[in-house]
Amino acid sequence: MSDNISDTTGTTDSGDVLHDAFFALHHGLPRQGPGSDTTTRHLLSLAGPLPERPRVLDLGCGPGRSALLLAAEAGAEVTAVDLHEPFLAELRRTAAARGLDARIHTLRADMGALEELPDGSFDLVWAESSAWVIGFDRALAEWRRLLAPGGTLVLTECVWTTEEPGDPTRAFWEEHYRLRTVAGNAAAAVGAGFHVLGTYLQPEGDWDAYYGPLAAHADAADLSVPGMAEAVAGARAEIALRREQGGDYGYAGFVLRSVDPRWRTRTETAADVPRVREINAAAFPTPDEAGLVDALRADREAWLPGLSYVAEAPDGTVAAYALITRCRVDGVPAAALAPVAVAPAYQRTGAGQAVVRAVLDAARLRGERLVLVLGHPEYYPRFGFVRASEYGIRPTFEVPDEAMMALDLDGSGAVTRGTISYPSAFGV
């Protein structure tokens, strides 16, 4: 699953027989890890709107399947990085053939040693099937500085898909790479100073797109070539493990954005309650929203500890507020985002976005699957919300379809269809 094995071997010496055999085995593969153009497009959609000509850094680009798509479909200026020069040469040839050579620039470099690239120089940092080379946590720590304000980091990573993997699977991965669940990696990302815009568990077809051609290469390989027998054995062991134990692990995409440093977000404290009441009263035409928060706070079934959030201005003043409480869809627990309020002096400054992203992160880490919101259809889609009706979810009262929205926090699409039941405090 490597786009950049040279980082793991610590050498680019052509005399390293295993290194050479690995790349000989992988030469000409359409992909160097699980993936598909469909997955690339989906991850790109989760990143949200980009500048007209976004600056993209594709790390561990391999032969450049993602780089080519990003240049062609997102209009991006792509800097494609890999240590294996034949991959870069292949990418340059393909880009020229497609008329994209002016938009794709290759750089032979170690993804773990990018000092030559200045801070804040990319709108999008992309790494499909390659972050494992230096490790997920190190990638978060070292690549964050490369993002321009509002920039997005997209990477894919192998993850556990069960809490109890089988012994053969656990033994294999303990030897090769430390896996976490999607939730575990999301928590690591939040801890590293990112908001999670979305996650996506890649379909089985993404594995087939990688392992199918790799298996064919292994079958056709000349085992008399030095190192090739070992390279083929390693590839076949991976493929066999996936075939026999594939339910234990998968590949997942993570779409992340750096926290806005202007706003400190945190859970509400008892000392914040008067200020929260004041903000809600000032932000809405009537005092009903302030009373709603007080009523929800008193409702033990509705109140979710740790999901009442504030954003502080640089001087420590609470500038914005967001609350998530328990609701249900056909009796199945879900979460309702309401209210969201920003003090008049801080409206249109980013405080509201900061507090909403923070409370959604907290809900995700708590294990919530589905968040619903009734709000402005021009505002909430930036957080990933779509029409709730797309999931077959509807309220019990009349409301414009585009105003009732839902966010699938784990990206699985496996949400309950039906009618929303709100806490009694909402009066609906």
C-alpha positions as CSV (number, residue, x, y, z in Angstrom):
1,M,0.0,0.0,0.0
2,S,3.0,2.3,-0.6
3,D,3.3,5.2,-2.9
4,N,6.7,6.0,-1.5
5,I,8.5,3.0,-0.1
6,S,11.8,4.8,-0.2
7,D,10.8,6.7,2.9
8,T,10.4,3.4,4.8
9,T,13.6,1.8,3.5
10,G,15.7,4.8,4.3
11,T,17.5,4.6,0.9
12,T,17.1,5.4,-2.7
13,D,20.2,3.2,-3.6
14,S,19.4,1.2,-6.8
15,G,21.6,-1.5,-5.3
16,D,19.0,-2.3,-2.6
17,V,17.6,-5.4,-4.2
18,L,14.3,-5.5,-2.3
19,H,13.7,-1.8,-3.0
20,D,14.3,-2.4,-6.7
21,A,12.2,-5.6,-6.7
22,F,9.3,-3.8,-5.0
23,F,9.2,-1.1,-7.5
24,A,9.6,-3.5,-10.4
25,L,6.6,-5.4,-9.1
26,H,4.5,-2.2,-8.8
27,H,5.6,-0.6,-12.0
28,G,2.7,0.1,-14.3
29,L,0.0,-0.4,-11.7
30,P,-2.9,2.0,-12.1
31,R,-2.7,2.7,-8.3
32,Q,-0.2,2.2,-5.5
33,G,-2.8,1.8,-2.8
34,P,-6.6,1.2,-2.3
35,G,-8.5,3.9,-4.1
36,S,-10.6,5.0,-7.1
37,D,-11.4,8.2,-9.0
38,T,-14.8,8.0,-7.4
39,T,-13.3,8.1,-3.9
40,T,-11.0,11.0,-4.9
41,R,-14.0,13.0,-6.1
42,H,-15.9,12.2,-2.9
43,L,-13.1,13.3,-0.7
44,L,-12.7,16.5,-2.8
45,S,-16.4,17.2,-2.3
46,L,-16.0,16.9,1.5
47,A,-13.3,19.6,1.4
48,G,-15.9,22.1,0.3
49,P,-15.4,25.2,-1.9
50,L,-11.8,25.8,-3.1
51,P,-10.2,28.9,-4.6
52,E,-10.6,29.3,-8.3
53,R,-7.1,27.9,-9.0
54,P,-6.2,26.1,-5.8
55,R,-2.6,25.3,-4.9
56,V,-2.4,21.6,-4.2
57,L,0.4,19.5,-2.7
58,D,0.0,15.8,-3.5
59,L,2.4,13.8,-1.2
60,G,3.4,10.3,-2.2
61,C,1.8,10.9,-5.5
62,G,3.1,7.7,-7.2
63,P,2.2,7.8,-10.9
64,G,-0.2,10.6,-10.2
65,R,-3.7,9.3,-10.5
66,S,-5.0,11.8,-7.9
67,A,-2.8,14.7,-9.2
68,L,-4.2,14.3,-12.7
69,L,-7.8,14.3,-11.5
70,L,-7.2,17.4,-9.2
71,A,-5.6,19.3,-12.0
72,A,-8.3,18.4,-14.5
73,E,-11.4,18.6,-12.4
74,A,-10.5,21.1,-9.7
75,G,-8.4,23.4,-11.9
76,A,-5.6,23.0,-9.4
77,E,-1.9,23.9,-9.7
78,V,-0.5,20.7,-8.3
79,T,3.0,20.1,-6.8
80,A,3.4,16.3,-6.9
81,V,5.9,14.8,-4.5
82,D,7.5,11.4,-4.5
83,L,10.9,9.9,-4.0
84,H,10.7,7.4,-6.8
85,E,11.7,9.2,-10.0
86,P,10.2,6.7,-12.4
87,F,6.7,7.5,-10.9
88,L,7.4,11.2,-11.4
89,A,8.5,10.6,-15.0
90,E,5.4,8.6,-15.7
91,L,3.3,11.4,-14.3
92,R,5.0,14.1,-16.4
93,R,4.4,12.0,-19.6
94,T,0.8,11.5,-18.7
95,A,0.2,15.1,-17.8
96,A,1.8,16.2,-21.1
97,A,-0.4,13.8,-23.1
98,R,-3.5,15.2,-21.4
99,G,-2.5,18.8,-21.8
100,L,-2.0,19.3,-18.0
101,D,1.8,19.7,-17.9
102,A,1.4,23.4,-17.2
103,R,-0.6,22.6,-14.1
104,I,1.4,19.7,-12.6
105,H,4.9,20.2,-11.3
106,T,6.8,17.3,-9.9
107,L,9.2,17.4,-7.0
108,R,11.5,14.5,-6.0
109,A,11.5,14.8,-2.2
110,D,11.0,12.9,1.0
111,M,7.5,13.6,2.4
112,G,9.0,13.6,5.8
113,A,11.6,16.3,4.9
114,L,9.7,19.1,3.3
115,E,11.6,22.0,4.8
116,E,12.1,23.6,1.4
117,L,8.3,24.2,1.1
118,P,7.3,27.4,2.8
119,D,4.6,27.7,5.5
120,G,1.0,28.4,4.3
121,S,1.8,27.7,0.7
122,F,-1.1,25.3,-0.2
123,D,-4.8,25.5,-0.2
124,L,-5.1,21.7,-0.2
125,V,-2.6,19.0,1.0
126,W,-3.5,15.6,-0.4
127,A,-2.1,12.2,0.5
128,E,-3.9,9.1,-0.7
129,S,-2.4,5.8,0.6
130,S,0.8,7.4,1.6
131,A,0.6,9.0,5.0
132,W,1.4,5.7,6.6
133,V,5.0,6.1,5.3
134,I,5.8,8.6,8.1
135,G,2.8,7.8,10.3
136,F,-0.6,9.5,10.7
137,D,0.3,11.5,13.8
138,R,3.6,12.8,12.3
139,A,1.8,13.7,9.1
140,L,-0.7,15.8,11.0
141,A,2.0,17.5,13.0
142,E,4.4,18.2,10.1
143,W,2.0,19.0,7.2
144,R,-0.3,21.4,9.1
145,R,2.2,24.3,8.6
146,L,1.9,23.9,4.8
147,L,-1.7,24.9,4.8
148,A,-2.8,28.4,3.9
149,P,-5.5,29.9,6.2
150,G,-8.7,27.9,5.7
151,G,-6.7,25.2,3.9
152,T,-7.6,21.5,4.0
153,L,-5.7,18.3,4.6
154,V,-7.0,15.2,2.9
155,L,-5.4,11.8,3.6
156,T,-6.4,8.2,3.6
157,E,-5.3,5.7,6.2
158,C,-5.7,2.0,7.0
159,V,-8.0,1.6,10.0
160,W,-9.6,-1.0,12.2
161,T,-13.3,-1.5,11.4
162,T,-14.0,-3.7,14.4
163,E,-13.2,-3.4,18.1
164,E,-12.1,-7.0,18.2
165,P,-10.0,-8.0,15.2
166,G,-9.0,-11.6,14.7
167,D,-5.6,-12.8,15.9
168,P,-4.1,-13.2,12.4
169,T,-5.1,-9.7,11.5
170,R,-3.8,-8.2,14.7
171,A,-0.5,-10.1,14.5
172,F,0.0,-8.9,10.9
173,W,-0.7,-5.2,11.6
174,E,1.2,-5.2,14.9
175,E,4.3,-6.2,12.9
176,H,3.8,-3.8,10.1
177,Y,1.9,-0.7,11.2
178,R,-0.2,0.5,14.2
179,L,-3.8,0.9,13.2
180,R,-6.6,2.8,15.0
181,T,-10.3,3.1,14.3
182,V,-11.8,5.9,12.3
183,A,-12.9,7.5,15.7
184,G,-9.3,7.1,17.1
185,N,-7.8,8.9,14.1
186,A,-10.5,11.6,14.3
187,A,-9.6,12.2,17.9
188,A,-5.9,12.4,17.0
189,A,-6.7,15.0,14.4
190,V,-8.7,17.1,16.8
191,G,-5.9,16.8,19.3
192,A,-3.5,18.0,16.7
193,G,-5.4,21.2,16.0
194,F,-7.8,20.2,13.2
195,H,-11.5,20.2,12.7
196,V,-12.9,17.0,11.0
197,L,-14.9,18.1,8.0
198,G,-15.7,14.5,7.1
199,T,-14.6,10.9,7.1
200,Y,-15.3,8.2,4.5
201,L,-14.8,4.4,4.8
202,Q,-13.7,3.4,1.3
203,P,-15.7,0.7,-0.5
204,E,-14.3,-2.8,-1.2
205,G,-14.0,-1.9,-4.8
206,D,-11.1,0.4,-3.9
207,W,-9.2,-2.6,-2.6
208,D,-10.0,-4.6,-5.7
209,A,-8.7,-1.7,-7.9
210,Y,-5.3,-2.1,-6.2
211,Y,-5.0,-5.8,-5.4
212,G,-6.4,-7.1,-8.6
213,P,-3.7,-5.6,-10.8
214,L,-1.0,-6.3,-8.1
215,A,-2.0,-10.0,-8.0
216,A,-1.7,-10.2,-11.8
217,H,1.8,-8.6,-11.6
218,A,2.8,-11.1,-8.9
219,D,1.7,-14.0,-11.0
220,A,3.7,-12.8,-14.0
221,A,6.8,-11.8,-12.0
222,D,10.2,-13.3,-12.7
223,L,11.2,-14.8,-9.4
224,S,14.8,-15.2,-10.5
225,V,15.3,-11.4,-10.3
226,P,17.1,-10.6,-7.0
227,G,14.6,-9.7,-4.3
228,M,11.5,-10.4,-6.4
229,A,10.6,-13.6,-4.6
230,E,10.4,-11.7,-1.3
231,A,8.5,-8.8,-2.9
232,V,6.0,-11.2,-4.4
233,A,5.6,-13.1,-1.1
234,G,4.9,-9.9,0.7
235,A,2.3,-8.8,-1.8
236,R,0.5,-12.2,-1.8
237,A,0.5,-12.2,2.0
238,E,-1.3,-8.8,2.0
239,I,-3.8,-10.0,-0.6
240,A,-4.5,-13.2,1.3
241,L,-5.0,-11.4,4.5
242,R,-7.5,-9.0,2.9
243,R,-9.4,-11.9,1.3
244,E,-9.6,-13.9,4.6
245,Q,-9.8,-11.2,7.3
246,G,-11.0,-8.1,5.3
247,G,-13.9,-7.4,7.7
248,D,-11.4,-6.5,10.4
249,Y,-9.9,-3.5,8.7
250,G,-10.4,-1.0,5.8
251,Y,-9.2,2.2,4.3
252,A,-10.7,5.5,5.3
253,G,-10.4,9.1,4.1
254,F,-10.1,12.0,6.5
255,V,-10.8,15.6,5.5
256,L,-9.4,18.0,8.0
257,R,-9.1,21.8,8.4
258,S,-6.9,23.7,10.8
259,V,-8.6,25.3,13.8
260,D,-9.1,29.0,13.3
261,P,-6.5,30.4,15.8
262,R,-8.5,33.6,16.4
263,W,-11.1,31.7,18.5
264,R,-10.6,29.5,21.5
265,T,-13.5,27.0,21.7
266,R,-14.4,25.0,24.8
267,T,-17.3,23.4,26.7
268,E,-19.5,25.7,28.6
269,T,-19.0,26.2,32.3
270,A,-21.4,27.3,35.0
271,A,-19.9,30.7,34.9
272,D,-20.8,31.0,31.2
273,V,-24.5,30.5,31.7
274,P,-25.5,34.2,32.1
275,R,-23.4,35.2,29.1
276,V,-24.8,32.4,27.0
277,R,-28.3,33.5,28.0
278,E,-27.4,37.1,27.0
279,I,-26.0,36.0,23.6
280,N,-29.1,34.0,22.7
281,A,-31.4,36.8,23.7
282,A,-29.4,39.3,21.6
283,A,-29.0,37.1,18.6
284,F,-32.6,36.3,18.0
285,P,-35.7,38.5,17.6
286,T,-37.4,37.0,20.7
287,P,-36.1,35.7,24.1
288,D,-37.5,32.2,23.2
289,E,-34.0,30.8,22.2
290,A,-32.6,31.8,25.6
291,G,-35.5,30.1,27.3
292,L,-35.0,27.1,25.1
293,V,-31.4,26.6,26.3
294,D,-32.5,26.9,29.9
295,A,-35.3,24.3,29.4
296,L,-33.0,21.9,27.6
297,R,-30.4,22.2,30.4
298,A,-33.1,21.1,32.8
299,D,-34.1,18.1,30.7
300,R,-31.9,15.1,31.7
301,E,-33.0,13.0,28.7
302,A,-32.2,15.8,26.2
303,W,-29.0,17.3,27.7
304,L,-25.8,15.8,26.4
305,P,-22.9,16.6,28.8
306,G,-20.0,18.2,27.0
307,L,-22.0,19.3,23.9
308,S,-22.7,22.9,25.0
309,Y,-19.9,24.9,23.5
310,V,-18.7,28.5,23.5
311,A,-16.1,30.4,21.4
312,E,-14.0,33.0,23.1
313,A,-12.8,36.2,21.5
314,P,-9.1,37.1,21.9
315,D,-9.9,39.0,25.1
316,G,-11.6,36.0,26.6
317,T,-15.2,37.3,26.1
318,V,-17.6,34.6,25.1
319,A,-18.5,35.5,21.5
320,A,-20.6,32.6,20.2
321,Y,-22.5,29.6,21.4
322,A,-23.7,26.2,20.0
323,L,-25.6,23.4,21.6
324,I,-26.3,19.8,20.6
325,T,-29.0,17.9,22.4
326,R,-30.6,14.5,22.1
327,C,-33.5,14.0,19.6
328,R,-34.7,10.8,18.0
329,V,-35.5,9.5,14.5
330,D,-38.1,6.8,14.7
331,G,-37.1,6.2,18.2
332,V,-33.3,5.8,17.4
333,P,-31.1,8.3,19.2
334,A,-29.8,11.2,17.0
335,A,-28.6,14.7,17.9
336,A,-30.1,18.2,17.2
337,L,-27.9,21.3,16.7
338,A,-29.8,24.2,18.1
339,P,-29.5,27.0,18.9
340,V,-26.4,28.5,17.4
341,A,-25.9,32.1,18.4
342,V,-23.3,34.8,17.9
343,A,-23.1,38.1,19.9
344,P,-24.0,40.9,17.6
345,A,-20.5,42.5,17.9
346,Y,-18.9,39.2,16.6
347,Q,-21.3,38.3,13.8
348,R,-19.7,37.6,10.4
349,T,-16.3,37.3,11.9
350,G,-15.9,33.5,11.9
351,A,-16.9,33.0,15.6
352,G,-20.0,31.1,14.6
353,Q,-18.2,28.8,12.3
354,A,-15.6,28.1,14.9
355,V,-18.0,27.1,17.6
356,V,-20.2,25.0,15.3
357,R,-17.1,23.1,14.0
358,A,-16.0,22.5,17.6
359,V,-19.2,21.2,18.9
360,L,-19.6,18.9,15.8
361,D,-16.1,17.6,16.6
362,A,-17.1,16.9,20.1
363,A,-20.2,15.1,19.0
364,R,-18.2,13.0,16.6
365,L,-15.7,12.0,19.3
366,R,-18.5,11.2,21.7
367,G,-19.8,8.7,19.1
368,E,-22.8,10.5,17.8
369,R,-23.7,9.3,14.3
370,L,-26.3,11.8,13.0
371,V,-26.8,15.5,13.6
372,L,-29.9,17.4,12.5
373,V,-30.4,21.1,12.1
374,L,-33.2,23.4,11.1
375,G,-31.5,26.5,9.7
376,H,-30.4,28.6,6.8
377,P,-29.7,26.4,3.8
378,E,-27.0,28.8,2.6
379,Y,-25.1,28.5,5.9
380,Y,-25.1,24.9,7.2
381,P,-23.9,23.0,4.0
382,R,-20.4,24.4,4.7
383,F,-20.3,22.0,7.6
384,G,-21.4,19.1,5.5
385,F,-25.1,19.2,6.1
386,V,-27.4,18.1,3.3
387,R,-31.2,18.0,3.1
388,A,-32.5,15.5,5.6
389,S,-35.0,14.2,3.0
390,E,-32.0,12.7,1.2
391,Y,-31.8,10.2,4.0
392,G,-35.6,9.8,4.3
393,I,-35.8,11.9,7.4
394,R,-38.5,14.5,8.0
395,P,-39.9,16.6,10.9
396,T,-43.4,16.3,12.2
397,F,-44.2,19.9,11.1
398,E,-44.2,21.8,7.8
399,V,-40.9,23.3,6.9
400,P,-39.1,24.1,3.6
401,D,-37.3,20.9,2.6
402,E,-34.0,22.7,2.1
403,A,-34.1,24.1,5.7
404,M,-34.2,20.7,7.4
405,M,-30.7,19.3,7.2
406,A,-28.7,16.3,8.3
407,L,-25.1,15.5,8.8
408,D,-23.9,11.9,8.8
409,L,-20.9,12.1,11.1
410,D,-19.2,8.8,10.2
411,G,-19.8,9.1,6.5
412,S,-21.3,5.6,6.3
413,G,-24.7,6.6,5.0
414,A,-26.2,4.0,7.5
415,V,-28.6,6.4,9.2
416,T,-32.1,5.7,10.4
417,R,-34.9,6.9,8.1
418,G,-38.1,8.2,9.6
419,T,-39.7,11.1,11.6
420,I,-37.8,13.4,14.0
421,S,-38.9,13.6,17.6
422,Y,-37.5,16.7,19.4
423,P,-37.3,17.2,23.2
424,S,-40.5,18.8,24.6
425,A,-38.6,22.1,25.2
426,F,-38.7,22.7,21.4
427,G,-42.5,22.8,21.5
428,V,-43.0,20.8,18.3
